Amino acid sequence: MGKIIAGKVSDITPGKMIKVAVDGREILVANIDGEFCAVDDTCTHSGASLSEGELNGNVVTCGWHKAEFDCKTGKLAKFPAKIRDLGSYKVSVESDNVFVEM
């Protein structure tokens, strides 16, 4: 599919995350201390939007049931039950644009 523009670097400041839609798929894009990363936005536990949760360092916490995922890898970081990891995507920056590679 190629690269899809997610937004401007200036709009996704350090510690911020946004949700973008790509071909019907919702992707969370986060800025972790100047490093951009992208994972699926939908929690694999109950389907909540992770971009509505909380970002602490590189870990996003689901606002519904507190499942925690590493935004850099998509791996489950903490939850009482084993649930699927998130898909993760390569991110690149060109000029002031942040791209997600699908």
N, CA, C and O of each residue as an XYZ file, in Angstrom:
408
protein
N       0.818     -1.191      0.000
C       0.000      0.000      0.000
C       0.861      1.253      0.000
O       0.479      2.242     -0.625
N       2.002      1.254      0.672
C       2.866      2.415      0.662
C       2.746      3.279      1.894
O       2.262      2.846      2.939
N       3.199      4.520      1.748
C       3.201      5.474      2.854
C       1.937      6.320      2.841
O       1.489      6.796      1.798
N       1.378      6.491      4.030
C       0.178      7.301      4.214
C       0.526      8.432      5.181
O       1.116      8.189      6.234
N       0.163      9.663      4.827
C       0.453     10.784      5.713
C      -0.453     10.712      6.943
O      -1.670     10.569      6.830
N       0.172     10.814      8.122
C      -0.576     10.756      9.380
C      -0.808     12.147      9.952
O      -1.771     12.370     10.685
N       0.071     13.075      9.620
C      -0.072     14.431     10.136
C       1.241     15.174     10.063
O       2.217     14.695      9.486
N       1.249     16.331     10.648
C       2.439     17.177     10.699
C       3.203     16.913     11.995
O       2.597     16.660     13.036
N       4.515     16.971     11.930
C       5.352     16.816     13.116
C       4.920     17.820     14.180
O       4.844     17.491     15.363
N       4.641     19.037     13.750
C       4.267     20.098     14.683
C       2.922     19.850     15.370
O       2.642     20.449     16.409
N       2.089     18.976     14.803
C       0.788     18.666     15.404
C       0.846     17.482     16.378
O      -0.065     17.287     17.182
N       1.926     16.694     16.297
C       2.064     15.521     17.171
C       3.301     15.754     18.034
O       4.368     15.188     17.794
N       3.130     16.587     19.024
C       4.235     16.984     19.892
C       4.625     15.834     20.837
O       3.836     14.909     21.031
N       5.830     15.879     21.426
C       6.254     14.812     22.337
C       5.221     14.561     23.443
O       4.722     15.490     24.079
N       4.918     13.271     23.647
C       3.941     12.873     24.654
C       2.513     12.850     24.154
O       1.596     12.521     24.908
N       2.310     13.196     22.893
C       0.964     13.234     22.323
C       0.743     12.043     21.402
O       1.687     11.518     20.811
N      -0.510     11.622     21.286
C      -0.875     10.570     20.339
C      -2.155     10.976     19.629
O      -3.002     11.685     20.174
N      -2.268     10.499     18.387
C      -3.447     10.783     17.583
C      -3.931      9.491     16.946
O      -3.207      8.497     16.901
N      -5.162      9.517     16.457
C      -5.713      8.385     15.722
C      -5.905      8.815     14.279
O      -6.428      9.895     14.009
N      -5.478      7.964     13.349
C      -5.693      8.212     11.934
C      -6.360      6.981     11.325
O      -6.146      5.857     11.778
N      -7.158      7.206     10.306
C      -7.833      6.104      9.608
C      -7.123      5.855      8.286
O      -6.882      6.778      7.508
N      -6.794      4.593      8.046
C      -6.126      4.192      6.821
C      -6.878      3.001      6.250
O      -6.831      1.907      6.812
N      -7.571      3.207      5.135
C      -8.340      2.132      4.484
C      -9.221      1.360      5.464
O      -9.230      0.129      5.454
N      -9.955      2.074      6.302
C     -10.854      1.444      7.252
C     -10.189      0.919      8.509
O     -10.869      0.401      9.395
N      -8.885      1.040      8.606
C      -8.144      0.591      9.792
C      -7.759      1.817     10.611
O      -7.277      2.807     10.062
N      -7.970      1.751     11.926
C      -7.614      2.872     12.798
C      -6.237      2.619     13.398
O      -5.977      1.564     13.977
N      -5.352      3.618     13.246
C      -3.963      3.523     13.666
C      -3.675      4.619     14.682
O      -4.078      5.766     14.490
N      -2.975      4.270     15.768
C      -2.526      5.237     16.762
C      -1.102      5.634     16.396
O      -0.243      4.773     16.202
N      -0.856      6.926     16.301
C       0.484      7.449     16.047
C       0.885      8.243     17.282
O       0.161      9.140     17.715
N       2.041      7.911     17.846
C       2.497      8.569     19.074
C       3.884      9.173     18.869
O       4.696      8.666     18.095
N       4.130     10.266     19.582
C       5.444     10.891     19.606
C       6.025     10.641     20.993
O       5.551     11.188     21.989
N       7.047      9.814     21.039
C       7.703      9.472     22.302
C       9.078     10.124     22.308
O      10.028      9.611     21.718
N       9.164     11.256     22.979
C      10.415     12.014     23.068
C      11.044     12.265     21.698
O      12.256     12.127     21.534
N      10.219     12.634     20.714
C      10.716     12.948     19.387
C      10.776     11.766     18.438
O      11.054     11.942     17.252
N      10.518     10.563     18.939
C      10.495      9.362     18.091
C       9.036      8.985     17.831
O       8.254      8.811     18.766
N       8.687      8.864     16.570
C       7.308      8.534     16.207
C       7.148      7.026     16.057
O       8.037      6.340     15.551
N       6.004      6.524     16.502
C       5.699      5.103     16.348
C       4.209      4.964     16.051
O       3.421      5.871     16.317
N       3.841      3.810     15.493
C       2.450      3.580     15.115
C       2.061      2.136     15.391
O       2.801      1.203     15.077
N       0.880      1.973     15.988
C       0.314      0.657     16.289
C      -1.186      0.706     16.013
O      -1.754      1.780     15.817
N      -1.821     -0.462     16.000
C      -3.271     -0.493     15.879
C      -3.888      0.303     17.021
O      -3.402      0.244     18.150
N      -4.947      1.041     16.740
C      -5.598      1.861     17.764
C      -6.619      1.079     18.588
O      -7.038      1.551     19.645
N      -7.021     -0.089     18.137
C      -8.084     -0.838     18.805
C      -7.505     -1.840     19.801
O      -6.727     -2.718     19.427
N      -7.886     -1.705     21.065
C      -7.439     -2.622     22.115
C      -7.919     -4.038     21.785
O      -9.074     -4.231     21.406
N      -7.048     -5.011     21.926
C      -7.397     -6.393     21.594
C      -8.212     -7.074     22.692
O      -8.601     -8.231     22.534
N      -8.477     -6.386     23.793
C      -9.289     -6.953     24.856
C     -10.774     -6.750     24.575
O     -11.519     -7.718     24.422
N     -11.206     -5.481     24.507
C     -12.640     -5.207     24.327
C     -12.948     -4.210     23.218
O     -14.093     -3.785     23.069
N     -11.936     -3.833     22.437
C     -12.191     -2.986     21.282
C     -12.191     -1.491     21.522
O     -12.641     -0.740     20.656
N     -11.705     -1.030     22.660
C     -11.660      0.405     22.933
C     -10.620      1.094     22.055
O      -9.666      0.465     21.597
N     -10.812      2.383     21.828
C      -9.834      3.186     21.101
C      -8.694      3.537     22.056
O      -8.905      4.228     23.052
N      -7.493      3.061     21.751
C      -6.353      3.321     22.635
C      -5.949      4.791     22.637
O      -5.387      5.272     23.621
N      -6.226      5.511     21.557
C      -5.870      6.930     21.509
C      -6.676      7.754     22.511
O      -6.338      8.905     22.785
N      -7.733      7.168     23.054
C      -8.517      7.829     24.099
C      -8.009      7.460     25.491
O      -8.550      7.913     26.499
N      -6.969      6.636     25.533
C      -6.375      6.227     26.806
C      -5.294      7.198     27.235
O      -5.379      8.399     26.980
N      -4.274      6.659     27.892
C      -3.221      7.497     28.456
C      -1.867      7.009     27.976
O      -1.622      5.804     27.918
N      -0.982      7.944     27.632
C       0.371      7.621     27.187
C       1.359      7.993     28.277
O       1.428      9.149     28.694
N       2.125      7.010     28.738
C       3.177      7.225     29.734
C       4.463      6.641     29.174
O       4.626      5.422     29.120
N       5.383      7.516     28.756
C       6.589      7.034     28.099
C       6.191      6.366     26.800
O       5.526      6.975     25.961
N       6.599      5.101     26.627
C       6.247      4.382     25.403
C       5.084      3.417     25.612
O       4.817      2.583     24.748
N       4.389      3.516     26.742
C       3.276      2.611     27.048
C       1.949      3.361     26.982
O       1.765      4.399     27.617
N       1.022      2.797     26.184
C      -0.333      3.341     26.117
C      -1.227      2.445     26.968
O      -1.181      1.219     26.865
N      -2.046      3.082     27.814
C      -2.970      2.359     28.684
C      -4.387      2.555     28.189
O      -4.844      3.684     28.010
N      -5.080      1.450     27.969
C      -6.464      1.496     27.512
C      -7.333      2.132     28.597
O      -7.221      1.794     29.776
N      -8.190      3.046     28.186
C      -9.064      3.738     29.119
C     -10.183      2.881     29.673
O     -10.785      3.245     30.684
N     -10.485      1.748     29.042
C     -11.589      0.915     29.514
C     -11.181     -0.036     30.633
O     -11.761      0.005     31.718
N     -10.193     -0.890     30.385
C      -9.849     -1.936     31.354
C      -8.371     -1.963     31.718
O      -7.895     -2.923     32.323
N      -7.649     -0.916     31.351
C      -6.261     -0.695     31.754
C      -5.235     -1.653     31.156
O      -4.155     -1.821     31.722
N      -5.546     -2.280     30.030
C      -4.523     -3.064     29.328
C      -3.431     -2.097     28.878
O      -3.724     -0.976     28.463
N      -2.172     -2.531     28.959
C      -1.045     -1.683     28.592
C      -0.277     -2.312     27.437
O       0.002     -3.511     27.434
N       0.060     -1.477     26.453
C       0.788     -1.928     25.271
C       1.987     -1.021     25.015
O       1.926      0.184     25.257
N       3.066     -1.601     24.528
C       4.253     -0.846     24.138
C       3.997     -0.251     22.753
O       3.785     -0.989     21.791
N       4.017      1.057     22.649
C       3.738      1.730     21.371
C       4.832      1.501     20.331
O       4.580      1.635     19.133
N       6.023      1.164     20.766
C       7.114      0.953     19.813
C       7.032     -0.412     19.144
O       7.442     -0.569     17.994
N       6.500     -1.403     19.865
C       6.493     -2.772     19.341
C       5.093     -3.347     19.143
O       4.916     -4.293     18.376
N       4.104     -2.788     19.824
C       2.753     -3.338     19.800
C       2.551     -4.462     20.802
O       1.441     -4.975     20.943
N       3.603     -4.848     21.494
C       3.533     -5.966     22.442
C       2.733     -5.590     23.692
O       2.794     -4.459     24.174
N       1.982     -6.570     24.200
C       1.255     -6.397     25.453
C       2.273     -6.205     26.570
O       3.181     -7.021     26.730
N       2.128     -5.141     27.337
C       3.060     -4.864     28.436
C       2.518     -5.352     29.773
O       3.269     -5.853     30.610
N       1.186     -5.199     29.973
C       0.624     -5.579     31.261
C      -0.884     -5.723     31.144
O      -1.568     -4.842     30.624
N      -1.395     -6.856     31.640
C      -2.830     -7.104     31.731
C      -3.000     -8.432     32.458
O      -2.159     -9.317     32.304
N      -4.052     -8.598     33.238
C      -4.212     -9.855     33.993
C      -4.393    -11.099     33.113
O      -4.062    -12.208     33.532
N      -4.913    -10.918     31.908
C      -5.132    -12.060     31.014
C      -4.260    -11.899     29.774
O      -3.889    -10.780     29.420
N      -3.933    -12.997     29.116
C      -3.163    -12.940     27.876
C      -4.096    -12.531     26.739
O      -5.095    -13.200     26.474
N      -3.764    -11.438     26.075
C      -4.521    -10.979     24.911
C      -3.527    -10.744     23.780
O      -2.319    -10.673     24.006
N      -4.043    -10.626     22.572
C      -3.184    -10.438     21.405
C      -2.425     -9.110     21.452
O      -2.917     -8.106     21.967
N      -1.221     -9.141     20.902
C      -0.452     -7.927     20.717
C      -1.113     -7.082     19.630
O      -1.988     -7.563     18.910
N      -0.699     -5.844     19.517
C      -1.176     -4.944     18.472
C      -0.273     -5.055     17.256
O       0.903     -5.400     17.374
N      -0.825     -4.765     16.096
C       0.014     -4.640     14.918
C       0.824     -3.360     15.032
O       0.323     -2.355     15.538
N       2.068     -3.383     14.570
C       2.885     -2.165     14.601
C       3.311     -1.836     13.172
O       3.367     -2.714     12.311
N       3.610     -0.562     12.937
C       3.878     -0.073     11.599
C       5.107      0.826     11.608
O       5.377      1.516     12.590
N       5.839      0.809     10.513
C       7.006      1.665     10.372
C       6.539      3.103     10.154
O       5.557      3.350      9.453
N       7.249      4.038     10.760
C       6.927      5.461     10.635
C       8.154      6.182     10.087
O       9.283      5.889     10.481
N       7.929      7.118      9.185
C       9.014      7.937      8.672
C       8.593      9.398      8.710
O       7.406      9.724      8.706
N       9.597     10.271      8.747
C       9.344     11.709      8.768
C      10.069     12.329      7.582
O      11.263     12.108      7.380
N       9.330     13.105      6.804
C       9.892     13.828      5.673
C       9.424     15.271      5.783
O       8.225     15.550      5.784
N      10.371     16.173      5.873
C      10.085     17.588      6.119
C       9.295     17.696      7.411
O       9.798     17.300      8.463
N       8.082     18.215      7.370
C       7.254     18.341      8.578
C       6.108     17.327      8.550
O       5.125     17.487      9.274
N       6.226     16.291      7.725
C       5.163     15.303      7.594
C       5.551     13.966      8.219
O       6.675     13.489      8.063
N       4.589     13.372      8.934
C       4.765     12.053      9.537
C       3.999     11.064      8.668
O       2.809     11.250      8.411
N       4.684     10.008      8.211
C       4.078      8.994      7.359
C       4.062      7.647      8.073
O       5.009      7.295      8.775
N       2.976      6.898      7.887
C       2.881      5.523      8.360
C       2.998      4.636      7.134
O       2.315      4.846      6.132
N       3.871      3.643      7.226
C       4.046      2.719      6.111
C       3.218      1.475      6.356
O       3.385      0.782      7.360
N       2.325      1.205      5.426
C       1.406      0.063      5.558
C       1.880     -1.098      4.715
O       1.239     -2.148      4.695
